[in-house]
């Protein structure tokens, strides 16, 4: 089932577009079970709910691991990936705990999500 967002008139091409994706922001603690994210960094990815396996991703530098990306930084990253927050959508934050299997003490980490819509081709930045 798709959710249709009734957008204000200013939303242009995003108006009444069905929401089929969520942007997820999380700070990866260590990379368990792979070694891909050992440094622990913030990453934003778009989870496509249409069965697509192409989930675009943006990672902030390791030097920013203790600084949560601002809303403006998240919006810029989403635009570069070809997506935008759905009209009137807000970031929803949750806390989660890492598993003891990670090989370090259990940690609490933050996960945020927002419904997103694909931008028209002309709205994308390289």
KOLZA-354498 format. One record per residue (C-alpha): residue number from 1; residue in three letters; y, z, x. Coordinates in Angstrom, 2 decimals. Example, Ala and Ser with C-alpha at 12.3 -4.5 7.8 and 13.67 -1.06 7.14 Angstrom:
BEGIN
+-----+-----+---------+---------+---------+
:   i :  aa :       Y :       Z :       X :
+-----+-----+---------+---------+---------+
:   1 : ALA :   -4.50 :    7.80 :   12.30 :
:   2 : SER :   -1.06 :    7.14 :   13.67 :
+-----+-----+---------+---------+---------+
% end
This chain:
BEGIN
+-----+-----+---------+---------+---------+
:   i :  aa :       Y :       Z :       X :
+-----+-----+---------+---------+---------+
:   1 : UNK :    0.00 :    0.00 :    0.00 :
:   2 : UNK :    3.44 :   -0.92 :    1.36 :
:   3 : UNK :    6.60 :    1.05 :    0.75 :
:   4 : UNK :    9.62 :   -1.01 :   -0.20 :
:   5 : UNK :   12.92 :    0.37 :    1.01 :
:   6 : UNK :   15.86 :   -0.30 :   -1.28 :
:   7 : UNK :   18.58 :   -0.88 :    1.27 :
:   8 : UNK :   22.34 :   -0.75 :    0.80 :
:   9 : UNK :   24.05 :   -4.15 :    0.60 :
:  10 : UNK :   25.23 :   -3.84 :    4.22 :
:  11 : UNK :   21.62 :   -3.86 :    5.44 :
:  12 : UNK :   21.50 :   -7.67 :    5.22 :
:  13 : UNK :   18.11 :   -9.16 :    6.17 :
:  14 : UNK :   16.44 :   -5.75 :    6.25 :
:  15 : UNK :   17.09 :   -5.15 :    2.53 :
:  16 : UNK :   13.97 :   -4.66 :    0.41 :
:  17 : UNK :   11.66 :   -5.48 :    3.31 :
:  18 : UNK :    8.30 :   -3.68 :    3.04 :
:  19 : UNK :    7.76 :   -0.95 :    5.63 :
:  20 : UNK :    4.63 :   -1.82 :    7.60 :
:  21 : UNK :    5.23 :    0.11 :   10.81 :
:  22 : UNK :    6.20 :    3.50 :   12.22 :
:  23 : UNK :    8.04 :    4.13 :   15.46 :
:  24 : UNK :    6.50 :    7.07 :   17.29 :
:  25 : UNK :    8.30 :    9.03 :   20.01 :
:  26 : UNK :    6.24 :   11.41 :   22.10 :
:  27 : UNK :    6.19 :   13.01 :   25.51 :
:  28 : UNK :    2.88 :   12.41 :   27.16 :
:  29 : UNK :    1.86 :   15.53 :   29.05 :
:  30 : UNK :   -0.55 :   14.20 :   31.64 :
:  31 : UNK :   -2.46 :   11.05 :   30.75 :
:  32 : UNK :   -5.83 :   12.56 :   29.89 :
:  33 : UNK :   -8.35 :   10.94 :   29.70 :
:  34 : UNK :   -6.80 :    8.00 :   31.58 :
:  35 : UNK :   -4.44 :    8.21 :   34.52 :
:  36 : UNK :   -1.83 :    5.90 :   33.01 :
:  37 : UNK :    0.72 :    8.61 :   32.16 :
:  38 : UNK :    0.13 :   11.29 :   34.79 :
:  39 : UNK :    3.83 :   11.88 :   35.36 :
:  40 : UNK :    4.54 :   13.01 :   31.83 :
:  41 : UNK :    7.28 :   10.89 :   30.29 :
:  42 : UNK :    8.82 :   10.04 :   26.93 :
:  43 : UNK :    7.53 :    6.90 :   25.30 :
:  44 : UNK :    8.39 :    5.12 :   22.09 :
:  45 : UNK :    5.93 :    2.75 :   20.49 :
:  46 : UNK :    5.73 :    0.90 :   17.21 :
:  47 : UNK :    2.50 :    1.52 :   15.35 :
:  48 : UNK :    1.97 :   -1.55 :   13.18 :
:  49 : UNK :    0.20 :   -0.71 :    9.93 :
:  50 : UNK :   -0.79 :   -4.30 :    9.17 :
:  51 : UNK :   -3.87 :   -4.32 :   11.38 :
:  52 : UNK :   -2.05 :   -5.76 :   14.38 :
:  53 : UNK :   -3.16 :   -4.51 :   17.79 :
:  54 : UNK :    0.11 :   -5.55 :   19.43 :
:  55 : UNK :    2.08 :   -2.30 :   19.47 :
:  56 : UNK :    5.29 :   -2.75 :   21.45 :
:  57 : UNK :    6.23 :    0.15 :   23.72 :
:  58 : UNK :    9.18 :    1.49 :   25.72 :
:  59 : UNK :    8.92 :    4.25 :   28.33 :
:  60 : UNK :   11.78 :    6.26 :   29.78 :
:  61 : UNK :   11.76 :    7.07 :   33.52 :
:  62 : UNK :    9.84 :   10.11 :   34.73 :
:  63 : UNK :   13.19 :   11.57 :   35.84 :
:  64 : UNK :   14.03 :   11.93 :   32.10 :
:  65 : UNK :   10.85 :   13.81 :   31.21 :
:  66 : UNK :   12.75 :   17.00 :   30.32 :
:  67 : UNK :   15.47 :   15.21 :   28.31 :
:  68 : UNK :   14.63 :   14.07 :   24.78 :
:  69 : UNK :   15.95 :   10.53 :   24.24 :
:  70 : UNK :   18.98 :   10.56 :   21.95 :
:  71 : UNK :   19.04 :    8.78 :   18.60 :
:  72 : UNK :   21.26 :    6.09 :   20.18 :
:  73 : UNK :   18.77 :    5.62 :   23.05 :
:  74 : UNK :   15.88 :    5.38 :   20.60 :
:  75 : UNK :   17.79 :    2.82 :   18.50 :
:  76 : UNK :   18.56 :    0.74 :   21.60 :
:  77 : UNK :   14.89 :    0.81 :   22.65 :
:  78 : UNK :   13.75 :   -0.15 :   19.14 :
:  79 : UNK :   16.21 :   -3.07 :   19.05 :
:  80 : UNK :   14.96 :   -4.29 :   22.43 :
:  81 : UNK :   11.42 :   -4.20 :   21.01 :
:  82 : UNK :   12.51 :   -6.21 :   17.93 :
:  83 : UNK :   12.56 :   -3.35 :   15.41 :
:  84 : UNK :   15.08 :   -1.15 :   13.58 :
:  85 : UNK :   14.87 :    2.06 :   11.60 :
:  86 : UNK :   14.41 :    1.44 :    7.89 :
:  87 : UNK :   17.59 :    1.96 :    5.84 :
:  88 : UNK :   18.23 :    5.65 :    5.10 :
:  89 : UNK :   15.21 :    6.70 :    7.21 :
:  90 : UNK :   15.42 :    9.82 :    9.37 :
:  91 : UNK :   13.37 :   10.93 :   12.37 :
:  92 : UNK :   10.70 :   13.45 :   11.33 :
:  93 : UNK :    9.61 :   15.90 :   14.06 :
:  94 : UNK :    6.29 :   17.70 :   14.39 :
:  95 : UNK :    4.84 :   20.04 :   16.97 :
:  96 : UNK :    1.35 :   19.55 :   18.33 :
:  97 : UNK :   -0.77 :   21.26 :   20.97 :
:  98 : UNK :   -2.56 :   19.59 :   23.81 :
:  99 : UNK :   -6.28 :   20.00 :   24.03 :
: 100 : UNK :   -7.84 :   22.38 :   26.53 :
: 101 : UNK :   -9.79 :   19.31 :   27.77 :
: 102 : UNK :   -6.61 :   18.09 :   29.48 :
: 103 : UNK :   -7.33 :   20.27 :   32.50 :
: 104 : UNK :   -4.11 :   22.29 :   32.25 :
: 105 : UNK :   -2.97 :   25.17 :   30.02 :
: 106 : UNK :   -2.50 :   24.25 :   26.38 :
: 107 : UNK :    1.07 :   23.05 :   25.79 :
: 108 : UNK :    3.14 :   22.45 :   22.70 :
: 109 : UNK :    4.70 :   19.03 :   22.57 :
: 110 : UNK :    6.96 :   17.20 :   20.15 :
: 111 : UNK :    6.15 :   14.04 :   18.24 :
: 112 : UNK :    8.73 :   12.20 :   16.13 :
: 113 : UNK :    8.26 :    9.30 :   13.73 :
: 114 : UNK :   10.47 :    7.04 :   11.65 :
: 115 : UNK :    9.65 :    4.05 :    9.40 :
: 116 : UNK :   10.79 :    0.81 :   11.02 :
: 117 : UNK :   11.33 :   -2.81 :   10.03 :
: 118 : UNK :   10.97 :   -5.95 :   12.14 :
: 119 : UNK :   14.31 :   -7.49 :   13.10 :
: 120 : UNK :   14.98 :  -11.16 :   12.54 :
: 121 : UNK :   14.59 :  -13.12 :   15.80 :
: 122 : UNK :   18.34 :  -13.31 :   16.39 :
: 123 : UNK :   18.65 :   -9.50 :   16.30 :
: 124 : UNK :   16.29 :   -8.98 :   19.24 :
: 125 : UNK :   17.46 :   -8.28 :   22.76 :
: 126 : UNK :   15.52 :   -9.14 :   25.88 :
+-----+-----+---------+---------+---------+
% end
